[in-house]
Amino acid sequence: MKDCFSEMCVEIHVSVTDMAERFYSELRRRYYTTPTSYLELINLYLAMLGEKRQQLVAARDRVKNGLTKLLETNVLVDKMKIDLSALEPVLKQKSIDVNALMGKLAVDQESADMVGIEWS
């Protein structure tokens, strides 16, 4: 990382010198670079680096939270599958009971209709 950073500083130094010469040749005005200019460049780089690190940490945390939620959801779904498997026989029995009750209600309704006809 240090090697890349030092190469970047050299490249910037050379390009600023070239642009200063071009500035002078086109506008006949001098542009001077001082050590403070390079210190500002380094501070800018460090600030941008810190900002990018914060963005990466925030993105990592979002992915981590999403993954945690997915894992929690998978555990809940597995538990619900087990509960559903355990309740399946009860549901079948309740369905049979409801069908029997519906048949009994139909018979009772017919009886009630017959009694209603006799009263008329």
Backbone as XML, in Angstrom:
<?xml version="1.0"?>
<chain id="A" units="angstrom">
  <residue number="1" name="MET">
    <atom name="N" x="0.832" y="-1.187" z="0.000"/>
    <atom name="CA" x="0.000" y="0.000" z="0.000"/>
    <atom name="C" x="0.877" y="1.251" z="0.000"/>
  </residue>
  <residue number="2" name="LYS">
    <atom name="N" x="1.961" y="1.203" z="0.787"/>
    <atom name="CA" x="2.852" y="2.360" z="0.843"/>
    <atom name="C" x="3.511" y="2.607" z="-0.513"/>
  </residue>
  <residue number="3" name="ASP">
    <atom name="N" x="3.890" y="1.518" z="-1.192"/>
    <atom name="CA" x="4.522" y="1.674" z="-2.504"/>
    <atom name="C" x="3.558" y="2.331" z="-3.492"/>
  </residue>
  <residue number="4" name="CYS">
    <atom name="N" x="2.310" y="1.877" z="-3.487"/>
    <atom name="CA" x="1.311" y="2.455" z="-4.399"/>
    <atom name="C" x="1.065" y="3.920" z="-4.060"/>
  </residue>
  <residue number="5" name="PHE">
    <atom name="N" x="1.019" y="4.219" z="-2.769"/>
    <atom name="CA" x="0.770" y="5.597" z="-2.351"/>
    <atom name="C" x="1.938" y="6.497" z="-2.763"/>
  </residue>
  <residue number="6" name="SER">
    <atom name="N" x="3.156" y="6.018" z="-2.579"/>
    <atom name="CA" x="4.314" y="6.836" z="-2.961"/>
    <atom name="C" x="4.375" y="7.016" z="-4.473"/>
  </residue>
  <residue number="7" name="GLU">
    <atom name="N" x="4.044" y="5.985" z="-5.244"/>
    <atom name="CA" x="3.993" y="6.126" z="-6.706"/>
    <atom name="C" x="2.934" y="7.141" z="-7.115"/>
  </residue>
  <residue number="8" name="MET">
    <atom name="N" x="1.790" y="7.123" z="-6.427"/>
    <atom name="CA" x="0.729" y="8.078" z="-6.729"/>
    <atom name="C" x="1.210" y="9.507" z="-6.451"/>
  </residue>
  <residue number="9" name="CYS">
    <atom name="N" x="1.910" y="9.707" z="-5.343"/>
    <atom name="CA" x="2.417" y="11.042" z="-5.013"/>
    <atom name="C" x="3.421" y="11.522" z="-6.055"/>
  </residue>
  <residue number="10" name="VAL">
    <atom name="N" x="4.294" y="10.633" z="-6.501"/>
    <atom name="CA" x="5.264" y="11.001" z="-7.544"/>
    <atom name="C" x="4.528" y="11.374" z="-8.830"/>
  </residue>
  <residue number="11" name="GLU">
    <atom name="N" x="3.548" y="10.570" z="-9.206"/>
    <atom name="CA" x="2.773" y="10.842" z="-10.422"/>
    <atom name="C" x="2.070" y="12.191" z="-10.329"/>
  </residue>
  <residue number="12" name="ILE">
    <atom name="N" x="1.498" y="12.480" z="-9.185"/>
    <atom name="CA" x="0.817" y="13.769" z="-9.005"/>
    <atom name="C" x="1.826" y="14.907" z="-9.072"/>
  </residue>
  <residue number="13" name="HIS">
    <atom name="N" x="2.987" y="14.734" z="-8.443"/>
    <atom name="CA" x="4.027" y="15.772" z="-8.469"/>
    <atom name="C" x="4.457" y="16.070" z="-9.902"/>
  </residue>
  <residue number="14" name="VAL">
    <atom name="N" x="4.699" y="15.024" z="-10.669"/>
    <atom name="CA" x="5.122" y="15.202" z="-12.055"/>
    <atom name="C" x="4.011" y="15.856" z="-12.879"/>
  </residue>
  <residue number="15" name="SER">
    <atom name="N" x="2.781" y="15.393" z="-12.701"/>
    <atom name="CA" x="1.681" y="15.956" z="-13.493"/>
    <atom name="C" x="1.403" y="17.411" z="-13.111"/>
  </residue>
  <residue number="16" name="VAL">
    <atom name="N" x="1.559" y="17.761" z="-11.825"/>
    <atom name="CA" x="1.367" y="19.164" z="-11.421"/>
    <atom name="C" x="2.461" y="20.037" z="-12.031"/>
  </residue>
  <residue number="17" name="THR">
    <atom name="N" x="3.679" y="19.541" z="-12.042"/>
    <atom name="CA" x="4.773" y="20.294" z="-12.659"/>
    <atom name="C" x="4.509" y="20.495" z="-14.148"/>
  </residue>
  <residue number="18" name="ASP">
    <atom name="N" x="4.088" y="19.453" z="-14.835"/>
    <atom name="CA" x="3.771" y="19.562" z="-16.268"/>
    <atom name="C" x="2.623" y="20.539" z="-16.503"/>
  </residue>
  <residue number="19" name="MET">
    <atom name="N" x="1.597" y="20.470" z="-15.693"/>
    <atom name="CA" x="0.459" y="21.372" z="-15.868"/>
    <atom name="C" x="0.834" y="22.812" z="-15.533"/>
  </residue>
  <residue number="20" name="ALA">
    <atom name="N" x="1.732" y="23.003" z="-14.565"/>
    <atom name="CA" x="2.188" y="24.360" z="-14.234"/>
    <atom name="C" x="2.943" y="24.964" z="-15.417"/>
  </residue>
  <residue number="21" name="GLU">
    <atom name="N" x="3.765" y="24.144" z="-16.077"/>
    <atom name="CA" x="4.483" y="24.627" z="-17.273"/>
    <atom name="C" x="3.507" y="24.936" z="-18.401"/>
  </residue>
  <residue number="22" name="ARG">
    <atom name="N" x="2.523" y="24.095" z="-18.577"/>
    <atom name="CA" x="1.503" y="24.349" z="-19.606"/>
    <atom name="C" x="0.713" y="25.617" z="-19.280"/>
  </residue>
  <residue number="23" name="PHE">
    <atom name="N" x="0.387" y="25.807" z="-18.028"/>
    <atom name="CA" x="-0.345" y="26.987" z="-17.572"/>
    <atom name="C" x="0.464" y="28.247" z="-17.895"/>
  </residue>
  <residue number="24" name="TYR">
    <atom name="N" x="1.792" y="28.158" z="-17.639"/>
    <atom name="CA" x="2.656" y="29.298" z="-17.928"/>
    <atom name="C" x="2.749" y="29.557" z="-19.429"/>
  </residue>
  <residue number="25" name="SER">
    <atom name="N" x="2.867" y="28.499" z="-20.212"/>
    <atom name="CA" x="3.015" y="28.680" z="-21.657"/>
    <atom name="C" x="1.731" y="29.215" z="-22.292"/>
  </residue>
  <residue number="26" name="GLU">
    <atom name="N" x="0.576" y="28.863" z="-21.760"/>
    <atom name="CA" x="-0.687" y="29.326" z="-22.341"/>
    <atom name="C" x="-1.120" y="30.687" z="-21.812"/>
  </residue>
  <residue number="27" name="LEU">
    <atom name="N" x="-0.945" y="30.939" z="-20.523"/>
    <atom name="CA" x="-1.473" y="32.162" z="-19.912"/>
    <atom name="C" x="-0.390" y="33.116" z="-19.403"/>
  </residue>
  <residue number="28" name="ARG">
    <atom name="N" x="0.844" y="32.686" z="-19.491"/>
    <atom name="CA" x="1.966" y="33.480" z="-19.016"/>
    <atom name="C" x="1.824" y="33.866" z="-17.537"/>
  </residue>
  <residue number="29" name="ARG">
    <atom name="N" x="1.315" y="32.900" z="-16.774"/>
    <atom name="CA" x="1.204" y="33.087" z="-15.333"/>
    <atom name="C" x="1.883" y="31.906" z="-14.658"/>
  </residue>
  <residue number="30" name="ARG">
    <atom name="N" x="2.578" y="32.209" z="-13.587"/>
    <atom name="CA" x="3.273" y="31.154" z="-12.847"/>
    <atom name="C" x="2.335" y="30.532" z="-11.821"/>
  </residue>
  <residue number="31" name="TYR">
    <atom name="N" x="2.521" y="29.234" z="-11.635"/>
    <atom name="CA" x="1.804" y="28.506" z="-10.582"/>
    <atom name="C" x="2.872" y="27.795" z="-9.767"/>
  </residue>
  <residue number="32" name="TYR">
    <atom name="N" x="2.844" y="28.037" z="-8.476"/>
    <atom name="CA" x="3.853" y="27.459" z="-7.602"/>
    <atom name="C" x="3.221" y="26.399" z="-6.706"/>
  </residue>
  <residue number="33" name="THR">
    <atom name="N" x="3.917" y="25.298" z="-6.582"/>
    <atom name="CA" x="3.467" y="24.269" z="-5.655"/>
    <atom name="C" x="4.384" y="24.313" z="-4.444"/>
  </residue>
  <residue number="34" name="THR">
    <atom name="N" x="3.783" y="24.174" z="-3.292"/>
    <atom name="CA" x="4.539" y="24.224" z="-2.041"/>
    <atom name="C" x="4.373" y="22.907" z="-1.304"/>
  </residue>
  <residue number="35" name="PRO">
    <atom name="N" x="5.198" y="22.684" z="-0.310"/>
    <atom name="CA" x="5.022" y="21.460" z="0.479"/>
    <atom name="C" x="3.621" y="21.385" z="1.102"/>
  </residue>
  <residue number="36" name="THR">
    <atom name="N" x="3.044" y="22.532" z="1.422"/>
    <atom name="CA" x="1.699" y="22.536" z="1.988"/>
    <atom name="C" x="0.696" y="21.942" z="1.000"/>
  </residue>
  <residue number="37" name="SER">
    <atom name="N" x="0.911" y="22.205" z="-0.294"/>
    <atom name="CA" x="0.021" y="21.640" z="-1.319"/>
    <atom name="C" x="0.035" y="20.122" z="-1.251"/>
  </residue>
  <residue number="38" name="TYR">
    <atom name="N" x="1.219" y="19.557" z="-1.083"/>
    <atom name="CA" x="1.323" y="18.103" z="-1.021"/>
    <atom name="C" x="0.766" y="17.562" z="0.296"/>
  </residue>
  <residue number="39" name="LEU">
    <atom name="N" x="0.947" y="18.302" z="1.377"/>
    <atom name="CA" x="0.362" y="17.880" z="2.647"/>
    <atom name="C" x="-1.162" y="17.902" z="2.554"/>
  </residue>
  <residue number="40" name="GLU">
    <atom name="N" x="-1.721" y="18.893" z="1.887"/>
    <atom name="CA" x="-3.172" y="18.947" z="1.678"/>
    <atom name="C" x="-3.633" y="17.770" z="0.834"/>
  </residue>
  <residue number="41" name="LEU">
    <atom name="N" x="-2.831" y="17.421" z="-0.178"/>
    <atom name="CA" x="-3.156" y="16.261" z="-1.013"/>
    <atom name="C" x="-3.199" y="14.995" z="-0.164"/>
  </residue>
  <residue number="42" name="ILE">
    <atom name="N" x="-2.223" y="14.824" z="0.689"/>
    <atom name="CA" x="-2.190" y="13.636" z="1.542"/>
    <atom name="C" x="-3.374" y="13.637" z="2.507"/>
  </residue>
  <residue number="43" name="ASN">
    <atom name="N" x="-3.690" y="14.802" z="3.082"/>
    <atom name="CA" x="-4.843" y="14.883" z="3.986"/>
    <atom name="C" x="-6.147" y="14.584" z="3.247"/>
  </residue>
  <residue number="44" name="LEU">
    <atom name="N" x="-6.260" y="15.064" z="2.021"/>
    <atom name="CA" x="-7.448" y="14.771" z="1.214"/>
    <atom name="C" x="-7.549" y="13.275" z="0.952"/>
  </residue>
  <residue number="45" name="TYR">
    <atom name="N" x="-6.431" y="12.670" z="0.594"/>
    <atom name="CA" x="-6.413" y="11.232" z="0.345"/>
    <atom name="C" x="-6.837" y="10.463" z="1.598"/>
  </residue>
  <residue number="46" name="LEU">
    <atom name="N" x="-6.281" y="10.854" z="2.752"/>
    <atom name="CA" x="-6.626" y="10.165" z="4.002"/>
    <atom name="C" x="-8.101" y="10.349" z="4.350"/>
  </residue>
  <residue number="47" name="ALA">
    <atom name="N" x="-8.636" y="11.540" z="4.098"/>
    <atom name="CA" x="-10.057" y="11.778" z="4.366"/>
    <atom name="C" x="-10.929" y="10.913" z="3.457"/>
  </residue>
  <residue number="48" name="MET">
    <atom name="N" x="-10.575" y="10.855" z="2.179"/>
    <atom name="CA" x="-11.341" y="10.030" z="1.237"/>
    <atom name="C" x="-11.222" y="8.548" z="1.592"/>
  </residue>
  <residue number="49" name="LEU">
    <atom name="N" x="-10.046" y="8.141" z="2.002"/>
    <atom name="CA" x="-9.839" y="6.749" z="2.405"/>
    <atom name="C" x="-10.701" y="6.406" z="3.620"/>
  </residue>
  <residue number="50" name="GLY">
    <atom name="N" x="-10.741" y="7.303" z="4.599"/>
    <atom name="CA" x="-11.578" y="7.086" z="5.771"/>
    <atom name="C" x="-13.051" y="7.007" z="5.417"/>
  </residue>
  <residue number="51" name="GLU">
    <atom name="N" x="-13.475" y="7.857" z="4.504"/>
    <atom name="CA" x="-14.881" y="7.850" z="4.062"/>
    <atom name="C" x="-15.225" y="6.539" z="3.370"/>
  </residue>
  <residue number="52" name="LYS">
    <atom name="N" x="-14.345" y="6.078" z="2.506"/>
    <atom name="CA" x="-14.578" y="4.803" z="1.811"/>
    <atom name="C" x="-14.603" y="3.639" z="2.797"/>
  </residue>
  <residue number="53" name="ARG">
    <atom name="N" x="-13.740" y="3.696" z="3.789"/>
    <atom name="CA" x="-13.736" y="2.628" z="4.793"/>
    <atom name="C" x="-15.060" y="2.599" z="5.545"/>
  </residue>
  <residue number="54" name="GLN">
    <atom name="N" x="-15.580" y="3.780" z="5.890"/>
    <atom name="CA" x="-16.870" y="3.837" z="6.574"/>
    <atom name="C" x="-17.979" y="3.281" z="5.692"/>
  </residue>
  <residue number="55" name="GLN">
    <atom name="N" x="-17.942" y="3.606" z="4.398"/>
    <atom name="CA" x="-18.950" y="3.079" z="3.476"/>
    <atom name="C" x="-18.864" y="1.560" z="3.402"/>
  </residue>
  <residue number="56" name="LEU">
    <atom name="N" x="-17.647" y="1.037" z="3.347"/>
    <atom name="CA" x="-17.476" y="-0.416" z="3.281"/>
    <atom name="C" x="-17.947" y="-1.095" z="4.568"/>
  </residue>
  <residue number="57" name="VAL">
    <atom name="N" x="-17.668" y="-0.485" z="5.703"/>
    <atom name="CA" x="-18.121" y="-1.049" z="6.982"/>
    <atom name="C" x="-19.647" y="-1.050" z="7.037"/>
  </residue>
  <residue number="58" name="ALA">
    <atom name="N" x="-20.263" y="0.056" z="6.574"/>
    <atom name="CA" x="-21.731" y="0.130" z="6.570"/>
    <atom name="C" x="-22.314" y="-0.929" z="5.638"/>
  </residue>
  <residue number="59" name="ALA">
    <atom name="N" x="-21.721" y="-1.103" z="4.466"/>
    <atom name="CA" x="-22.204" y="-2.119" z="3.522"/>
    <atom name="C" x="-22.021" y="-3.520" z="4.105"/>
  </residue>
  <residue number="60" name="ARG">
    <atom name="N" x="-20.883" y="-3.746" z="4.744"/>
    <atom name="CA" x="-20.637" y="-5.052" z="5.363"/>
    <atom name="C" x="-21.664" y="-5.331" z="6.455"/>
  </residue>
  <residue number="61" name="ASP">
    <atom name="N" x="-21.957" y="-4.318" z="7.254"/>
    <atom name="CA" x="-22.938" y="-4.489" z="8.334"/>
    <atom name="C" x="-24.332" y="-4.775" z="7.777"/>
  </residue>
  <residue number="62" name="ARG">
    <atom name="N" x="-24.689" y="-4.110" z="6.669"/>
    <atom name="CA" x="-26.001" y="-4.375" z="6.063"/>
    <atom name="C" x="-26.082" y="-5.813" z="5.563"/>
  </residue>
  <residue number="63" name="VAL">
    <atom name="N" x="-25.022" y="-6.280" z="4.923"/>
    <atom name="CA" x="-25.007" y="-7.667" z="4.431"/>
    <atom name="C" x="-25.050" y="-8.644" z="5.601"/>
  </residue>
  <residue number="64" name="LYS">
    <atom name="N" x="-24.299" y="-8.343" z="6.646"/>
    <atom name="CA" x="-24.271" y="-9.214" z="7.824"/>
    <atom name="C" x="-25.648" y="-9.273" z="8.473"/>
  </residue>
  <residue number="65" name="ASN">
    <atom name="N" x="-26.307" y="-8.130" z="8.613"/>
    <atom name="CA" x="-27.647" y="-8.108" z="9.207"/>
    <atom name="C" x="-28.644" y="-8.873" z="8.334"/>
  </residue>
  <residue number="66" name="GLY">
    <atom name="N" x="-28.547" y="-8.695" z="7.014"/>
    <atom name="CA" x="-29.432" y="-9.427" z="6.111"/>
    <atom name="C" x="-29.230" y="-10.927" z="6.209"/>
  </residue>
  <residue number="67" name="LEU">
    <atom name="N" x="-27.979" y="-11.338" z="6.279"/>
    <atom name="CA" x="-27.671" y="-12.766" z="6.404"/>
    <atom name="C" x="-28.197" y="-13.315" z="7.727"/>
  </residue>
  <residue number="68" name="THR">
    <atom name="N" x="-28.049" y="-12.547" z="8.794"/>
    <atom name="CA" x="-28.564" y="-12.971" z="10.102"/>
    <atom name="C" x="-30.079" y="-13.145" z="10.034"/>
  </residue>
  <residue number="69" name="LYS">
    <atom name="N" x="-30.769" y="-12.190" z="9.406"/>
    <atom name="CA" x="-32.232" y="-12.283" z="9.282"/>
    <atom name="C" x="-32.624" y="-13.508" z="8.464"/>
  </residue>
  <residue number="70" name="LEU">
    <atom name="N" x="-31.889" y="-13.797" z="7.385"/>
    <atom name="CA" x="-32.186" y="-14.979" z="6.571"/>
    <atom name="C" x="-32.007" y="-16.264" z="7.386"/>
  </residue>
  <residue number="71" name="LEU">
    <atom name="N" x="-30.945" y="-16.329" z="8.160"/>
    <atom name="CA" x="-30.712" y="-17.521" z="8.973"/>
    <atom name="C" x="-31.806" y="-17.682" z="10.033"/>
  </residue>
  <residue number="72" name="GLU">
    <atom name="N" x="-32.208" y="-16.567" z="10.661"/>
    <atom name="CA" x="-33.289" y="-16.635" z="11.644"/>
    <atom name="C" x="-34.591" y="-17.089" z="10.994"/>
  </residue>
  <residue number="73" name="THR">
    <atom name="N" x="-34.851" y="-16.583" z="9.803"/>
    <atom name="CA" x="-36.066" y="-16.971" z="9.082"/>
    <atom name="C" x="-36.040" y="-18.447" z="8.723"/>
  </residue>
  <residue number="74" name="ASN">
    <atom name="N" x="-34.887" y="-18.953" z="8.301"/>
    <atom name="CA" x="-34.770" y="-20.377" z="7.982"/>
    <atom name="C" x="-35.058" y="-21.241" z="9.205"/>
  </residue>
  <residue number="75" name="VAL">
    <atom name="N" x="-34.577" y="-20.826" z="10.367"/>
    <atom name="CA" x="-34.844" y="-21.572" z="11.602"/>
    <atom name="C" x="-36.343" y="-21.566" z="11.895"/>
  </residue>
  <residue number="76" name="LEU">
    <atom name="N" x="-36.994" y="-20.397" z="11.753"/>
    <atom name="CA" x="-38.433" y="-20.314" z="12.002"/>
    <atom name="C" x="-39.228" y="-21.170" z="11.021"/>
  </residue>
  <residue number="77" name="VAL">
    <atom name="N" x="-38.828" y="-21.165" z="9.755"/>
    <atom name="CA" x="-39.529" y="-21.970" z="8.749"/>
    <atom name="C" x="-39.381" y="-23.458" z="9.067"/>
  </residue>
  <residue number="78" name="ASP">
    <atom name="N" x="-38.188" y="-23.873" z="9.452"/>
    <atom name="CA" x="-37.981" y="-25.280" z="9.822"/>
    <atom name="C" x="-38.854" y="-25.665" z="11.007"/>
  </residue>
  <residue number="79" name="LYS">
    <atom name="N" x="-38.949" y="-24.774" z="12.005"/>
    <atom name="CA" x="-39.790" y="-25.041" z="13.178"/>
    <atom name="C" x="-41.258" y="-25.130" z="12.765"/>
  </residue>
  <residue number="80" name="MET">
    <atom name="N" x="-41.694" y="-24.244" z="11.880"/>
    <atom name="CA" x="-43.086" y="-24.268" z="11.417"/>
    <atom name="C" x="-43.386" y="-25.538" z="10.632"/>
  </residue>
  <residue number="81" name="LYS">
    <atom name="N" x="-42.415" y="-26.035" z="9.861"/>
    <atom name="CA" x="-42.606" y="-27.289" z="9.130"/>
    <atom name="C" x="-42.805" y="-28.447" z="10.100"/>
  </residue>
  <residue number="82" name="ILE">
    <atom name="N" x="-42.011" y="-28.454" z="11.159"/>
    <atom name="CA" x="-42.144" y="-29.517" z="12.165"/>
    <atom name="C" x="-43.504" y="-29.427" z="12.843"/>
  </residue>
  <residue number="83" name="ASP">
    <atom name="N" x="-43.908" y="-28.199" z="13.206"/>
    <atom name="CA" x="-45.219" y="-28.009" z="13.842"/>
    <atom name="C" x="-46.351" y="-28.448" z="12.909"/>
  </residue>
  <residue number="84" name="LEU">
    <atom name="N" x="-46.235" y="-28.108" z="11.637"/>
    <atom name="CA" x="-47.261" y="-28.481" z="10.663"/>
    <atom name="C" x="-47.330" y="-30.001" z="10.499"/>
  </residue>
  <residue number="85" name="SER">
    <atom name="N" x="-46.175" y="-30.643" z="10.462"/>
    <atom name="CA" x="-46.159" y="-32.107" z="10.368"/>
    <atom name="C" x="-46.822" y="-32.733" z="11.592"/>
  </residue>
  <residue number="86" name="ALA">
    <atom name="N" x="-46.580" y="-32.142" z="12.760"/>
    <atom name="CA" x="-47.182" y="-32.678" z="13.986"/>
    <atom name="C" x="-48.694" y="-32.447" z="13.993"/>
  </residue>
  <residue number="87" name="LEU">
    <atom name="N" x="-49.159" y="-31.368" z="13.409"/>
    <atom name="CA" x="-50.591" y="-31.048" z="13.416"/>
    <atom name="C" x="-51.371" y="-31.697" z="12.274"/>
  </residue>
  <residue number="88" name="GLU">
    <atom name="N" x="-50.682" y="-32.266" z="11.308"/>
    <atom name="CA" x="-51.364" y="-32.831" z="10.138"/>
    <atom name="C" x="-52.387" y="-33.911" z="10.499"/>
  </residue>
  <residue number="89" name="PRO">
    <atom name="N" x="-52.069" y="-34.858" z="11.373"/>
    <atom name="CA" x="-53.084" y="-35.856" z="11.736"/>
    <atom name="C" x="-54.289" y="-35.216" z="12.432"/>
  </residue>
  <residue number="90" name="VAL">
    <atom name="N" x="-54.043" y="-34.222" z="13.266"/>
    <atom name="CA" x="-55.136" y="-33.534" z="13.956"/>
    <atom name="C" x="-56.018" y="-32.821" z="12.933"/>
  </residue>
  <residue number="91" name="LEU">
    <atom name="N" x="-55.387" y="-32.185" z="11.946"/>
    <atom name="CA" x="-56.158" y="-31.483" z="10.907"/>
    <atom name="C" x="-57.002" y="-32.459" z="10.093"/>
  </residue>
  <residue number="92" name="LYS">
    <atom name="N" x="-56.439" y="-33.632" z="9.773"/>
    <atom name="CA" x="-57.208" y="-34.637" z="9.035"/>
    <atom name="C" x="-58.418" y="-35.090" z="9.846"/>
  </residue>
  <residue number="93" name="GLN">
    <atom name="N" x="-58.205" y="-35.341" z="11.143"/>
    <atom name="CA" x="-59.303" y="-35.770" z="12.006"/>
    <atom name="C" x="-60.366" y="-34.685" z="12.102"/>
  </residue>
  <residue number="94" name="LYS">
    <atom name="N" x="-59.955" y="-33.429" z="12.228"/>
    <atom name="CA" x="-60.921" y="-32.327" z="12.301"/>
    <atom name="C" x="-61.716" y="-32.221" z="11.004"/>
  </residue>
  <residue number="95" name="SER">
    <atom name="N" x="-61.058" y="-32.464" z="9.888"/>
    <atom name="CA" x="-61.748" y="-32.431" z="8.602"/>
    <atom name="C" x="-62.803" y="-33.528" z="8.527"/>
  </residue>
  <residue number="96" name="ILE">
    <atom name="N" x="-62.449" y="-34.719" z="8.991"/>
    <atom name="CA" x="-63.415" y="-35.834" z="9.012"/>
    <atom name="C" x="-64.584" y="-35.495" z="9.926"/>
  </residue>
  <residue number="97" name="ASP">
    <atom name="N" x="-64.282" y="-34.923" z="11.108"/>
    <atom name="CA" x="-65.338" y="-34.543" z="12.050"/>
    <atom name="C" x="-66.267" y="-33.483" z="11.451"/>
  </residue>
  <residue number="98" name="VAL">
    <atom name="N" x="-65.689" y="-32.513" z="10.748"/>
    <atom name="CA" x="-66.504" y="-31.455" z="10.126"/>
    <atom name="C" x="-67.404" y="-32.053" z="9.051"/>
  </residue>
  <residue number="99" name="ASN">
    <atom name="N" x="-66.875" y="-32.957" z="8.245"/>
    <atom name="CA" x="-67.697" y="-33.599" z="7.206"/>
    <atom name="C" x="-68.844" y="-34.390" z="7.832"/>
  </residue>
  <residue number="100" name="ALA">
    <atom name="N" x="-68.569" y="-35.107" z="8.930"/>
    <atom name="CA" x="-69.630" y="-35.864" z="9.620"/>
    <atom name="C" x="-70.676" y="-34.910" z="10.186"/>
  </residue>
  <residue number="101" name="LEU">
    <atom name="N" x="-70.237" y="-33.806" z="10.767"/>
    <atom name="CA" x="-71.150" y="-32.817" z="11.316"/>
    <atom name="C" x="-72.004" y="-32.193" z="10.225"/>
  </residue>
  <residue number="102" name="MET">
    <atom name="N" x="-71.406" y="-31.932" z="9.071"/>
    <atom name="CA" x="-72.155" y="-31.367" z="7.943"/>
    <atom name="C" x="-73.237" y="-32.349" z="7.485"/>
  </residue>
  <residue number="103" name="GLY">
    <atom name="N" x="-72.898" y="-33.631" z="7.453"/>
    <atom name="CA" x="-73.895" y="-34.646" z="7.088"/>
    <atom name="C" x="-75.031" y="-34.687" z="8.108"/>
  </residue>
  <residue number="104" name="LYS">
    <atom name="N" x="-74.669" y="-34.636" z="9.387"/>
    <atom name="CA" x="-75.688" y="-34.640" z="10.442"/>
    <atom name="C" x="-76.554" y="-33.398" z="10.347"/>
  </residue>
  <residue number="105" name="LEU">
    <atom name="N" x="-75.959" y="-32.237" z="10.075"/>
    <atom name="CA" x="-76.722" y="-31.000" z="9.922"/>
    <atom name="C" x="-77.682" y="-31.081" z="8.735"/>
  </residue>
  <residue number="106" name="ALA">
    <atom name="N" x="-77.249" y="-31.733" z="7.660"/>
    <atom name="CA" x="-78.123" y="-31.877" z="6.493"/>
    <atom name="C" x="-79.340" y="-32.723" z="6.859"/>
  </residue>
  <residue number="107" name="VAL">
    <atom name="N" x="-79.114" y="-33.807" z="7.585"/>
    <atom name="CA" x="-80.227" y="-34.666" z="8.024"/>
    <atom name="C" x="-81.136" y="-33.889" z="8.960"/>
  </residue>
  <residue number="108" name="ASP">
    <atom name="N" x="-80.548" y="-33.174" z="9.930"/>
    <atom name="CA" x="-81.347" y="-32.378" z="10.865"/>
    <atom name="C" x="-82.131" y="-31.293" z="10.131"/>
  </residue>
  <residue number="109" name="GLN">
    <atom name="N" x="-81.547" y="-30.697" z="9.118"/>
    <atom name="CA" x="-82.233" y="-29.660" z="8.336"/>
    <atom name="C" x="-83.443" y="-30.264" z="7.613"/>
  </residue>
  <residue number="110" name="GLU">
    <atom name="N" x="-83.256" y="-31.446" z="7.056"/>
    <atom name="CA" x="-84.375" y="-32.109" z="6.380"/>
    <atom name="C" x="-85.493" y="-32.405" z="7.382"/>
  </residue>
  <residue number="111" name="SER">
    <atom name="N" x="-85.105" y="-32.861" z="8.575"/>
    <atom name="CA" x="-86.111" y="-33.143" z="9.618"/>
    <atom name="C" x="-86.833" y="-31.871" z="10.009"/>
  </residue>
  <residue number="112" name="ALA">
    <atom name="N" x="-86.075" y="-30.777" z="10.154"/>
    <atom name="CA" x="-86.686" y="-29.502" z="10.528"/>
    <atom name="C" x="-87.606" y="-29.013" z="9.419"/>
  </residue>
  <residue number="113" name="ASP">
    <atom name="N" x="-87.224" y="-29.218" z="8.179"/>
    <atom name="CA" x="-88.084" y="-28.823" z="7.067"/>
    <atom name="C" x="-89.379" y="-29.625" z="7.070"/>
  </residue>
  <residue number="114" name="MET">
    <atom name="N" x="-89.273" y="-30.910" z="7.374"/>
    <atom name="CA" x="-90.476" y="-31.761" z="7.423"/>
    <atom name="C" x="-91.407" y="-31.312" z="8.537"/>
  </residue>
  <residue number="115" name="VAL">
    <atom name="N" x="-90.843" y="-30.974" z="9.688"/>
    <atom name="CA" x="-91.658" y="-30.505" z="10.803"/>
    <atom name="C" x="-92.288" y="-29.183" z="10.442"/>
  </residue>
  <residue number="116" name="GLY">
    <atom name="N" x="-91.557" y="-28.318" z="9.745"/>
    <atom name="CA" x="-92.084" y="-27.024" z="9.322"/>
    <atom name="C" x="-93.221" y="-27.189" z="8.332"/>
  </residue>
  <residue number="117" name="ILE">
    <atom name="N" x="-93.163" y="-28.184" z="7.478"/>
    <atom name="CA" x="-94.222" y="-28.436" z="6.490"/>
    <atom name="C" x="-95.483" y="-28.944" z="7.214"/>
  </residue>
  <residue number="118" name="GLU">
    <atom name="N" x="-95.254" y="-29.803" z="8.236"/>
    <atom name="CA" x="-96.409" y="-30.350" z="8.987"/>
    <atom name="C" x="-97.127" y="-29.233" z="9.744"/>
  </residue>
  <residue number="119" name="TRP">
    <atom name="N" x="-96.456" y="-28.250" z="10.211"/>
    <atom name="CA" x="-97.066" y="-27.133" z="10.958"/>
    <atom name="C" x="-97.799" y="-26.189" z="10.032"/>
  </residue>
  <residue number="120" name="SER">
    <atom name="N" x="-97.476" y="-26.207" z="8.811"/>
    <atom name="CA" x="-98.121" y="-25.283" z="7.885"/>
    <atom name="C" x="-99.500" y="-25.648" z="7.533"/>
  </residue>
</chain>
